[in-house]
Amino acid sequence: MRSYRTSEIAGIFGIHPNTVILYEKWGYIAPVKREENGYRAFNH
């Protein structure tokens, strides 16, 4: 399964990476698993 970083998701949808983080914080998207380095790992 491929995982995507926040900046990749933002690029796909044409939004700023901070917007992706806000959407997670506000509950618009489900909480995302973190990698060992603390980066969000969105899975498809």
PDB file of N, H, CA, C and O in Angstrom:
ATOM      1  N   MET A   1       0.846  -1.173   0.000  1.00  0.00           N
ATOM      2  CA  MET A   1       0.000   0.000   0.000  1.00  0.00           C
ATOM      3  C   MET A   1       0.894   1.240   0.000  1.00  0.00           C
ATOM      4  O   MET A   1       1.848   1.324   0.774  1.00  0.00           O
ATOM      5  N   ARG A   2       0.590   2.173  -0.847  1.00  0.00           N
ATOM      6  H   ARG A   2      -0.184   2.104  -1.476  1.00  0.00           H
ATOM      7  CA  ARG A   2       1.373   3.402  -0.953  1.00  0.00           C
ATOM      8  C   ARG A   2       0.938   4.377   0.124  1.00  0.00           C
ATOM      9  O   ARG A   2      -0.251   4.506   0.414  1.00  0.00           O
ATOM     10  N   SER A   3       1.897   5.057   0.709  1.00  0.00           N
ATOM     11  H   SER A   3       2.863   4.952   0.473  1.00  0.00           H
ATOM     12  CA  SER A   3       1.564   6.118   1.666  1.00  0.00           C
ATOM     13  C   SER A   3       2.024   7.448   1.096  1.00  0.00           C
ATOM     14  O   SER A   3       3.009   7.519   0.362  1.00  0.00           O
ATOM     15  N   TYR A   4       1.302   8.490   1.442  1.00  0.00           N
ATOM     16  H   TYR A   4       0.502   8.432   2.038  1.00  0.00           H
ATOM     17  CA  TYR A   4       1.556   9.837   0.947  1.00  0.00           C
ATOM     18  C   TYR A   4       1.845  10.762   2.117  1.00  0.00           C
ATOM     19  O   TYR A   4       1.262  10.614   3.191  1.00  0.00           O
ATOM     20  N   ARG A   5       2.727  11.696   1.915  1.00  0.00           N
ATOM     21  H   ARG A   5       3.200  11.816   1.042  1.00  0.00           H
ATOM     22  CA  ARG A   5       3.000  12.713   2.938  1.00  0.00           C
ATOM     23  C   ARG A   5       2.029  13.873   2.758  1.00  0.00           C
ATOM     24  O   ARG A   5       1.348  13.981   1.739  1.00  0.00           O
ATOM     25  N   THR A   6       1.980  14.721   3.749  1.00  0.00           N
ATOM     26  H   THR A   6       2.533  14.633   4.577  1.00  0.00           H
ATOM     27  CA  THR A   6       1.056  15.850   3.740  1.00  0.00           C
ATOM     28  C   THR A   6       1.240  16.714   2.496  1.00  0.00           C
ATOM     29  O   THR A   6       0.256  17.116   1.875  1.00  0.00           O
ATOM     30  N   SER A   7       2.473  17.001   2.127  1.00  0.00           N
ATOM     31  H   SER A   7       3.272  16.675   2.631  1.00  0.00           H
ATOM     32  CA  SER A   7       2.723  17.855   0.958  1.00  0.00           C
ATOM     33  C   SER A   7       2.246  17.194  -0.333  1.00  0.00           C
ATOM     34  O   SER A   7       1.801  17.885  -1.249  1.00  0.00           O
ATOM     35  N   GLU A   8       2.332  15.872  -0.417  1.00  0.00           N
ATOM     36  H   GLU A   8       2.694  15.311   0.327  1.00  0.00           H
ATOM     37  CA  GLU A   8       1.853  15.172  -1.604  1.00  0.00           C
ATOM     38  C   GLU A   8       0.330  15.240  -1.701  1.00  0.00           C
ATOM     39  O   GLU A   8      -0.223  15.469  -2.777  1.00  0.00           O
ATOM     40  N   ILE A   9      -0.336  15.040  -0.573  1.00  0.00           N
ATOM     41  H   ILE A   9       0.113  14.854   0.301  1.00  0.00           H
ATOM     42  CA  ILE A   9      -1.804  15.149  -0.550  1.00  0.00           C
ATOM     43  C   ILE A   9      -2.228  16.561  -0.932  1.00  0.00           C
ATOM     44  O   ILE A   9      -3.161  16.744  -1.714  1.00  0.00           O
ATOM     45  N   ALA A  10      -1.548  17.548  -0.384  1.00  0.00           N
ATOM     46  H   ALA A  10      -0.791  17.399   0.251  1.00  0.00           H
ATOM     47  CA  ALA A  10      -1.865  18.947  -0.702  1.00  0.00           C
ATOM     48  C   ALA A  10      -1.691  19.209  -2.191  1.00  0.00           C
ATOM     49  O   ALA A  10      -2.521  19.886  -2.799  1.00  0.00           O
ATOM     50  N   GLY A  11      -0.636  18.690  -2.781  1.00  0.00           N
ATOM     51  H   GLY A  11       0.038  18.140  -2.287  1.00  0.00           H
ATOM     52  CA  GLY A  11      -0.402  18.879  -4.209  1.00  0.00           C
ATOM     53  C   GLY A  11      -1.473  18.229  -5.063  1.00  0.00           C
ATOM     54  O   GLY A  11      -1.886  18.791  -6.078  1.00  0.00           O
ATOM     55  N   ILE A  12      -1.920  17.059  -4.664  1.00  0.00           N
ATOM     56  H   ILE A  12      -1.584  16.604  -3.840  1.00  0.00           H
ATOM     57  CA  ILE A  12      -2.974  16.360  -5.411  1.00  0.00           C
ATOM     58  C   ILE A  12      -4.257  17.188  -5.439  1.00  0.00           C
ATOM     59  O   ILE A  12      -4.930  17.270  -6.466  1.00  0.00           O
ATOM     60  N   PHE A  13      -4.590  17.803  -4.297  1.00  0.00           N
ATOM     61  H   PHE A  13      -4.043  17.737  -3.463  1.00  0.00           H
ATOM     62  CA  PHE A  13      -5.835  18.558  -4.194  1.00  0.00           C
ATOM     63  C   PHE A  13      -5.684  20.052  -4.458  1.00  0.00           C
ATOM     64  O   PHE A  13      -6.672  20.788  -4.466  1.00  0.00           O
ATOM     65  N   GLY A  14      -4.449  20.500  -4.673  1.00  0.00           N
ATOM     66  H   GLY A  14      -3.647  19.903  -4.667  1.00  0.00           H
ATOM     67  CA  GLY A  14      -4.227  21.911  -4.985  1.00  0.00           C
ATOM     68  C   GLY A  14      -4.467  22.840  -3.806  1.00  0.00           C
ATOM     69  O   GLY A  14      -4.958  23.956  -3.974  1.00  0.00           O
ATOM     70  N   ILE A  15      -4.115  22.371  -2.603  1.00  0.00           N
ATOM     71  H   ILE A  15      -3.716  21.464  -2.467  1.00  0.00           H
ATOM     72  CA  ILE A  15      -4.281  23.188  -1.408  1.00  0.00           C
ATOM     73  C   ILE A  15      -2.943  23.269  -0.682  1.00  0.00           C
ATOM     74  O   ILE A  15      -2.010  22.534  -1.004  1.00  0.00           O
ATOM     75  N   HIS A  16      -2.854  24.157   0.289  1.00  0.00           N
ATOM     76  H   HIS A  16      -3.613  24.754   0.550  1.00  0.00           H
ATOM     77  CA  HIS A  16      -1.635  24.317   1.077  1.00  0.00           C
ATOM     78  C   HIS A  16      -1.522  23.155   2.076  1.00  0.00           C
ATOM     79  O   HIS A  16      -2.539  22.695   2.595  1.00  0.00           O
ATOM     80  N   PRO A  17      -0.312  22.678   2.350  1.00  0.00           N
ATOM     81  CA  PRO A  17      -0.149  21.590   3.323  1.00  0.00           C
ATOM     82  C   PRO A  17      -0.759  21.896   4.690  1.00  0.00           C
ATOM     83  O   PRO A  17      -1.269  20.991   5.351  1.00  0.00           O
ATOM     84  N   ASN A  18      -0.717  23.140   5.119  1.00  0.00           N
ATOM     85  H   ASN A  18      -0.303  23.876   4.582  1.00  0.00           H
ATOM     86  CA  ASN A  18      -1.326  23.495   6.407  1.00  0.00           C
ATOM     87  C   ASN A  18      -2.834  23.268   6.395  1.00  0.00           C
ATOM     88  O   ASN A  18      -3.425  22.972   7.433  1.00  0.00           O
ATOM     89  N   THR A  19      -3.457  23.404   5.230  1.00  0.00           N
ATOM     90  H   THR A  19      -2.977  23.644   4.387  1.00  0.00           H
ATOM     91  CA  THR A  19      -4.894  23.166   5.119  1.00  0.00           C
ATOM     92  C   THR A  19      -5.207  21.698   5.389  1.00  0.00           C
ATOM     93  O   THR A  19      -6.208  21.389   6.037  1.00  0.00           O
ATOM     94  N   VAL A  20      -4.369  20.798   4.905  1.00  0.00           N
ATOM     95  H   VAL A  20      -3.556  21.049   4.379  1.00  0.00           H
ATOM     96  CA  VAL A  20      -4.557  19.366   5.170  1.00  0.00           C
ATOM     97  C   VAL A  20      -4.498  19.111   6.674  1.00  0.00           C
ATOM     98  O   VAL A  20      -5.316  18.367   7.215  1.00  0.00           O
ATOM     99  N   ILE A  21      -3.533  19.727   7.343  1.00  0.00           N
ATOM    100  H   ILE A  21      -2.868  20.332   6.903  1.00  0.00           H
ATOM    101  CA  ILE A  21      -3.384  19.555   8.787  1.00  0.00           C
ATOM    102  C   ILE A  21      -4.610  20.110   9.518  1.00  0.00           C
ATOM    103  O   ILE A  21      -5.104  19.486  10.456  1.00  0.00           O
ATOM    104  N   LEU A  22      -5.100  21.276   9.095  1.00  0.00           N
ATOM    105  H   LEU A  22      -4.699  21.783   8.333  1.00  0.00           H
ATOM    106  CA  LEU A  22      -6.299  21.854   9.708  1.00  0.00           C
ATOM    107  C   LEU A  22      -7.514  20.963   9.503  1.00  0.00           C
ATOM    108  O   LEU A  22      -8.317  20.787  10.419  1.00  0.00           O
ATOM    109  N   TYR A  23      -7.655  20.400   8.310  1.00  0.00           N
ATOM    110  H   TYR A  23      -7.003  20.542   7.566  1.00  0.00           H
ATOM    111  CA  TYR A  23      -8.784  19.514   8.032  1.00  0.00           C
ATOM    112  C   TYR A  23      -8.768  18.305   8.966  1.00  0.00           C
ATOM    113  O   TYR A  23      -9.817  17.845   9.416  1.00  0.00           O
ATOM    114  N   GLU A  24      -7.582  17.801   9.250  1.00  0.00           N
ATOM    115  H   GLU A  24      -6.730  18.175   8.884  1.00  0.00           H
ATOM    116  CA  GLU A  24      -7.476  16.690  10.197  1.00  0.00           C
ATOM    117  C   GLU A  24      -7.859  17.168  11.600  1.00  0.00           C
ATOM    118  O   GLU A  24      -8.605  16.491  12.308  1.00  0.00           O
ATOM    119  N   LYS A  25      -7.355  18.318  11.992  1.00  0.00           N
ATOM    120  H   LYS A  25      -6.749  18.867  11.417  1.00  0.00           H
ATOM    121  CA  LYS A  25      -7.627  18.871  13.327  1.00  0.00           C
ATOM    122  C   LYS A  25      -9.117  19.138  13.513  1.00  0.00           C
ATOM    123  O   LYS A  25      -9.662  18.871  14.585  1.00  0.00           O
ATOM    124  N   TRP A  26      -9.777  19.657  12.489  1.00  0.00           N
ATOM    125  H   TRP A  26      -9.334  19.874  11.619  1.00  0.00           H
ATOM    126  CA  TRP A  26     -11.193  20.003  12.564  1.00  0.00           C
ATOM    127  C   TRP A  26     -12.105  18.799  12.385  1.00  0.00           C
ATOM    128  O   TRP A  26     -13.318  18.922  12.553  1.00  0.00           O
ATOM    129  N   GLY A  27     -11.552  17.634  12.047  1.00  0.00           N
ATOM    130  H   GLY A  27     -10.566  17.534  11.910  1.00  0.00           H
ATOM    131  CA  GLY A  27     -12.351  16.428  11.896  1.00  0.00           C
ATOM    132  C   GLY A  27     -12.922  16.220  10.510  1.00  0.00           C
ATOM    133  O   GLY A  27     -13.745  15.326  10.319  1.00  0.00           O
ATOM    134  N   TYR A  28     -12.505  17.031   9.516  1.00  0.00           N
ATOM    135  H   TYR A  28     -11.836  17.758   9.671  1.00  0.00           H
ATOM    136  CA  TYR A  28     -12.990  16.850   8.143  1.00  0.00           C
ATOM    137  C   TYR A  28     -12.405  15.586   7.519  1.00  0.00           C
ATOM    138  O   TYR A  28     -13.026  14.973   6.652  1.00  0.00           O
ATOM    139  N   ILE A  29     -11.209  15.198   7.962  1.00  0.00           N
ATOM    140  H   ILE A  29     -10.704  15.696   8.667  1.00  0.00           H
ATOM    141  CA  ILE A  29     -10.607  13.940   7.537  1.00  0.00           C
ATOM    142  C   ILE A  29     -10.239  13.161   8.796  1.00  0.00           C
ATOM    143  O   ILE A  29     -10.005  13.746   9.854  1.00  0.00           O
ATOM    144  N   ALA A  30     -10.193  11.863   8.672  1.00  0.00           N
ATOM    145  H   ALA A  30     -10.383  11.389   7.812  1.00  0.00           H
ATOM    146  CA  ALA A  30      -9.893  11.005   9.821  1.00  0.00           C
ATOM    147  C   ALA A  30      -8.454  11.215  10.290  1.00  0.00           C
ATOM    148  O   ALA A  30      -7.580  11.532   9.483  1.00  0.00           O
ATOM    149  N   PRO A  31      -8.203  11.041  11.588  1.00  0.00           N
ATOM    150  CA  PRO A  31      -6.823  11.127  12.071  1.00  0.00           C
ATOM    151  C   PRO A  31      -5.931  10.148  11.314  1.00  0.00           C
ATOM    152  O   PRO A  31      -6.348   9.046  10.958  1.00  0.00           O
ATOM    153  N   VAL A  32      -4.709  10.573  11.080  1.00  0.00           N
ATOM    154  H   VAL A  32      -4.370  11.469  11.369  1.00  0.00           H
ATOM    155  CA  VAL A  32      -3.800   9.825  10.225  1.00  0.00           C
ATOM    156  C   VAL A  32      -2.678   9.221  11.049  1.00  0.00           C
ATOM    157  O   VAL A  32      -2.174   9.838  11.987  1.00  0.00           O
ATOM    158  N   LYS A  33      -2.294   8.005  10.686  1.00  0.00           N
ATOM    159  H   LYS A  33      -2.703   7.503   9.924  1.00  0.00           H
ATOM    160  CA  LYS A  33      -1.181   7.320  11.334  1.00  0.00           C
ATOM    161  C   LYS A  33       0.107   8.109  11.104  1.00  0.00           C
ATOM    162  O   LYS A  33       0.307   8.691  10.037  1.00  0.00           O
ATOM    163  N   ARG A  34       0.967   8.123  12.101  1.00  0.00           N
ATOM    164  H   ARG A  34       0.805   7.651  12.968  1.00  0.00           H
ATOM    165  CA  ARG A  34       2.256   8.817  12.000  1.00  0.00           C
ATOM    166  C   ARG A  34       3.382   7.824  11.764  1.00  0.00           C
ATOM    167  O   ARG A  34       3.358   6.709  12.284  1.00  0.00           O
ATOM    168  N   GLU A  35       4.365   8.236  10.978  1.00  0.00           N
ATOM    169  H   GLU A  35       4.385   9.142  10.556  1.00  0.00           H
ATOM    170  CA  GLU A  35       5.564   7.428  10.790  1.00  0.00           C
ATOM    171  C   GLU A  35       6.456   7.595  12.013  1.00  0.00           C
ATOM    172  O   GLU A  35       6.166   8.416  12.883  1.00  0.00           O
ATOM    173  N   GLU A  36       7.521   6.834  12.087  1.00  0.00           N
ATOM    174  H   GLU A  36       7.756   6.167  11.380  1.00  0.00           H
ATOM    175  CA  GLU A  36       8.431   6.913  13.229  1.00  0.00           C
ATOM    176  C   GLU A  36       9.025   8.311  13.400  1.00  0.00           C
ATOM    177  O   GLU A  36       9.314   8.732  14.520  1.00  0.00           O
ATOM    178  N   ASN A  37       9.207   9.032  12.288  1.00  0.00           N
ATOM    179  H   ASN A  37       8.972   8.691  11.378  1.00  0.00           H
ATOM    180  CA  ASN A  37       9.780  10.371  12.345  1.00  0.00           C
ATOM    181  C   ASN A  37       8.730  11.448  12.659  1.00  0.00           C
ATOM    182  O   ASN A  37       9.060  12.632  12.720  1.00  0.00           O
ATOM    183  N   GLY A  38       7.466  11.043  12.859  1.00  0.00           N
ATOM    184  H   GLY A  38       7.197  10.081  12.809  1.00  0.00           H
ATOM    185  CA  GLY A  38       6.418  11.991  13.210  1.00  0.00           C
ATOM    186  C   GLY A  38       5.621  12.518  12.032  1.00  0.00           C
ATOM    187  O   GLY A  38       4.639  13.234  12.226  1.00  0.00           O
ATOM    188  N   TYR A  39       6.026  12.176  10.808  1.00  0.00           N
ATOM    189  H   TYR A  39       6.824  11.594  10.650  1.00  0.00           H
ATOM    190  CA  TYR A  39       5.309  12.640   9.617  1.00  0.00           C
ATOM    191  C   TYR A  39       3.992  11.884   9.488  1.00  0.00           C
ATOM    192  O   TYR A  39       3.893  10.713   9.852  1.00  0.00           O
ATOM    193  N   ARG A  40       2.994  12.567   8.969  1.00  0.00           N
ATOM    194  H   ARG A  40       3.075  13.519   8.673  1.00  0.00           H
ATOM    195  CA  ARG A  40       1.718  11.912   8.701  1.00  0.00           C
ATOM    196  C   ARG A  40       1.900  10.995   7.490  1.00  0.00           C
ATOM    197  O   ARG A  40       2.594  11.342   6.535  1.00  0.00           O
ATOM    198  N   ALA A  41       1.269   9.827   7.545  1.00  0.00           N
ATOM    199  H   ALA A  41       0.705   9.546   8.321  1.00  0.00           H
ATOM    200  CA  ALA A  41       1.363   8.855   6.454  1.00  0.00           C
ATOM    201  C   ALA A  41      -0.049   8.520   5.990  1.00  0.00           C
ATOM    202  O   ALA A  41      -0.698   7.637   6.551  1.00  0.00           O
ATOM    203  N   PHE A  42      -0.520   9.222   4.972  1.00  0.00           N
ATOM    204  H   PHE A  42       0.007   9.940   4.517  1.00  0.00           H
ATOM    205  CA  PHE A  42      -1.837   8.964   4.400  1.00  0.00           C
ATOM    206  C   PHE A  42      -1.732   7.741   3.510  1.00  0.00           C
ATOM    207  O   PHE A  42      -0.843   7.655   2.662  1.00  0.00           O
ATOM    208  N   ASN A  43      -2.641   6.794   3.703  1.00  0.00           N
ATOM    209  H   ASN A  43      -3.363   6.864   4.392  1.00  0.00           H
ATOM    210  CA  ASN A  43      -2.624   5.561   2.915  1.00  0.00           C
ATOM    211  C   ASN A  43      -3.779   5.542   1.947  1.00  0.00           C
ATOM    212  O   ASN A  43      -4.856   6.072   2.218  1.00  0.00           O
ATOM    213  N   HIS A  44      -3.531   4.920   0.814  1.00  0.00           N
ATOM    214  H   HIS A  44      -2.655   4.489   0.594  1.00  0.00           H
ATOM    215  CA  HIS A  44      -4.568   4.773  -0.212  1.00  0.00           C
ATOM    216  C   HIS A  44      -5.091   3.375  -0.168  1.00  0.00           C
ATOM    217  O   HIS A  44      -5.976   3.023  -0.948  1.00  0.00           O
TER     218      HIS A  44
END
